[in-house]
Amino acid sequence: MNRRTEPAPPVIDFRGVALTYPGPPPVTALRPADLTIRAGEYVTVTGPSGSGKSTFLNVAGLLDAPTAGRYLLDGIDTRPLRDADRTALRAGRIGFVFQAFHLLPHRSALENVALALLHAGVPRRERTPAARRALERVGLGHRVDSLPTRLSGGERQRAAIARALAVRPSLLLCDEPTGNLDSATAASVLDLLDDLHGDGQTVVVITHDPGVARRGQRTVTLLDGTLTAPHPQTASAGGTGATG
């Protein structure tokens, strides 16, 4: 007799999630929002400056706790977690990619990636091989010993992506990942994100660029702290975003 397999929980599950910064006067940066992002999706988040994109990043990335609602990450309710537990969950399940790369300039690409594994609690003997695999995955196997100052902008962003991938995160959370790159280099980084998504990685990209937003399967929009998202089943499965 075949047993029915339960579907995996969503990677991101917002249930009335909101964030209000204390005043005076208090500022509601994210109004109550529902959002489901399932494993393997590629979702882009867009909106004008001041719309709430940074707040979304901070909440989804467990950098800020919502002031209302519940946020479940991989089915784990983050609301009751202590700060130390939130930090551990973030380090093990979320890989961050930022516009400014945030690589340590006096450490090699390999060392930069291995440091992320240190913070995630990976045993010492496993860090270097895992860091090397991550760099090879993003096409930097030949640059493992290079300092960030010796890498091009595109290579630095690929090293940052490798650092994010090294812990095998459930969620790859990217904040304006092409903002510091020329158009050709940006296209190559976006192609890499497409490849990672094709391999099953859950990817969320926060961007103000409509061209970048279109790379996702669906697009979440933010305006004045209000989040609007199409249902996953109504979004295009062909790699073009849709706004709800």
C-alpha positions in Angstrom: 0.0 0.0 0.0 1.4 3.4 -1.1 1.6 6.0 1.6 0.6 9.5 0.6 3.5 11.9 0.6 2.9 15.1 2.4 3.9 18.2 0.4 6.9 20.2 1.7 5.9 23.3 3.6 6.4 26.6 1.9 9.8 28.2 2.2 8.1 31.6 3.0 4.7 31.7 4.6 3.5 35.1 5.7 0.2 35.1 7.6 -0.9 38.6 8.2 2.7 39.7 8.7 3.2 43.4 9.4 5.9 45.7 10.8 5.4 49.0 12.5 8.4 50.9 13.8 7.8 52.7 17.1 7.4 56.4 17.2 6.6 59.0 18.0 4.9 58.8 15.6 4.8 55.1 14.8 5.5 54.2 11.2 3.8 51.2 9.5 6.5 50.0 7.0 4.7 46.8 6.0 1.0 46.5 6.2 -0.6 43.1 7.1 0.5 40.8 4.3 -0.1 37.2 3.2 2.4 35.6 1.0 3.4 32.0 0.1 6.6 31.1 -1.7 7.1 27.4 -2.3 10.3 25.4 -2.6 11.9 25.9 -6.1 10.1 29.1 -7.0 11.8 32.2 -8.5 10.0 35.3 -7.2 10.9 38.9 -7.7 9.9 41.7 -5.4 9.6 45.2 -6.8 8.4 48.7 -6.0 9.5 52.3 -5.9 11.9 53.7 -3.3 10.2 53.9 0.1 7.7 51.2 -0.9 8.7 48.7 1.8 11.2 46.5 -0.1 13.9 46.9 2.5 11.4 46.1 5.3 10.3 43.0 3.3 14.0 41.9 3.0 14.6 42.4 6.8 11.5 40.4 7.7 11.9 37.6 5.2 15.6 37.4 6.1 14.9 37.2 9.9 16.8 40.4 10.4 13.7 42.1 11.9 10.8 40.4 13.7 7.3 41.4 12.5 5.1 43.3 15.0 2.0 41.4 13.9 1.1 38.1 12.2 3.2 34.9 11.8 6.1 34.1 9.6 6.8 30.5 9.0 10.1 29.6 7.3 10.2 26.0 6.0 7.2 25.4 8.3 9.0 26.7 11.4 7.1 29.4 13.2 9.6 32.1 13.8 7.4 34.2 16.2 8.3 32.4 19.5 12.1 32.1 18.7 14.7 33.7 20.9 17.3 35.9 19.2 19.9 33.2 19.3 17.6 30.7 17.7 16.5 33.2 15.0 20.2 33.8 14.2 20.9 30.1 13.9 17.9 29.5 11.7 18.9 32.5 9.5 22.5 31.2 9.2 21.5 27.7 8.2 18.5 28.3 5.9 18.9 31.7 4.2 21.7 32.8 1.9 22.0 36.6 1.3 23.3 38.3 -1.8 23.6 42.1 -1.6 24.3 44.8 -4.1 27.6 45.8 -2.4 29.0 42.2 -2.3 30.2 42.6 1.4 33.4 40.5 0.8 36.3 40.9 3.2 39.0 42.5 1.0 42.0 40.8 2.7 40.6 37.3 2.5 40.6 35.1 -0.6 37.4 34.1 -2.4 37.8 30.7 -0.8 38.2 32.2 2.7 35.3 34.5 2.3 33.0 31.6 1.4 34.4 29.4 4.2 33.7 32.1 6.8 29.9 31.7 6.0 30.2 28.0 6.8 32.0 28.9 10.1 29.0 31.1 11.1 26.6 28.3 10.1 28.3 25.9 12.4 29.8 23.6 9.7 32.7 21.5 11.1 36.2 22.8 10.2 37.2 19.8 8.1 34.1 20.3 5.8 34.4 24.1 5.3 37.1 24.2 2.6 35.8 21.5 0.4 32.3 22.9 0.6 33.5 26.4 -0.1 35.5 25.1 -3.1 32.4 23.3 -4.5 30.3 26.5 -4.1 32.9 28.6 -6.0 33.0 25.9 -8.8 29.2 26.0 -9.0 29.3 29.7 -9.9 32.2 29.4 -12.3 35.0 30.6 -10.0 36.9 27.4 -9.5 39.9 29.0 -11.1 39.8 32.1 -8.8 39.6 30.4 -5.3 42.8 32.0 -4.1 42.1 35.5 -5.5 41.5 38.5 -3.3 38.2 40.4 -4.0 40.4 43.4 -5.1 41.7 41.1 -7.9 38.2 40.1 -9.1 36.0 41.9 -11.5 32.6 43.2 -10.4 30.9 40.2 -11.9 33.3 37.8 -10.2 32.8 39.5 -6.9 29.1 39.1 -7.1 29.6 35.4 -8.1 31.8 35.0 -5.1 29.1 36.5 -3.0 26.5 34.1 -4.5 28.9 31.2 -3.8 29.1 32.3 -0.1 25.3 32.4 0.1 25.0 29.0 -1.5 27.7 27.3 0.5 25.3 26.4 3.4 22.8 24.9 1.0 20.1 27.3 2.0 16.4 26.8 1.6 16.1 30.4 0.4 18.5 32.5 -1.7 17.5 36.1 -0.9 19.0 38.7 -3.2 18.8 42.5 -2.7 19.5 44.4 -6.0 22.1 41.8 -7.0 22.9 43.6 -10.3 22.8 47.2 -9.0 26.6 47.7 -9.2 27.1 45.9 -12.5 27.2 46.9 -16.1 24.4 45.5 -18.3 26.5 42.6 -19.8 27.8 41.5 -16.4 24.4 41.9 -14.9 22.9 39.6 -17.6 25.5 36.9 -16.8 24.7 37.1 -13.0 21.0 36.8 -13.8 21.7 33.8 -16.1 23.4 32.2 -13.1 20.4 32.8 -10.9 18.3 31.2 -13.7 20.6 28.2 -13.6 20.4 27.9 -9.8 16.6 28.1 -10.0 16.7 25.4 -12.7 18.5 23.2 -10.2 15.7 23.6 -7.7 17.0 26.6 -5.6 14.3 28.9 -4.2 15.3 32.4 -5.3 13.8 35.7 -4.2 15.2 38.8 -5.9 14.4 42.3 -4.6 14.8 44.9 -7.4 13.6 48.3 -8.7 14.6 47.2 -12.2 11.6 46.0 -14.4 13.9 44.0 -16.6 15.3 42.1 -13.6 11.8 41.7 -12.2 10.7 40.0 -15.4 13.2 37.2 -14.9 11.1 35.7 -12.1 8.2 33.3 -12.4 6.0 35.8 -10.7 6.4 39.3 -9.2 5.3 40.6 -5.9 4.7 44.4 -5.8 5.1 46.7 -2.9 3.6 50.2 -2.7 3.4 52.3 0.5 3.9 49.2 2.6 1.1 47.2 0.9 2.2 43.9 -0.7 0.3 42.5 -3.7 1.1 39.1 -5.0 -0.4 36.9 -7.7 -1.4 33.4 -6.7 1.4 30.9 -7.7 -1.0 29.0 -9.9 -2.0 32.1 -11.9 1.6 33.3 -12.4 3.4 32.5 -15.6 5.5 29.4 -15.4 7.6 30.5 -18.3 10.0 32.8 -16.5 8.1 36.1 -17.0 6.8 37.9 -14.0 3.3 38.9 -13.4 2.0 41.6 -11.0 -1.2 41.1 -9.1 
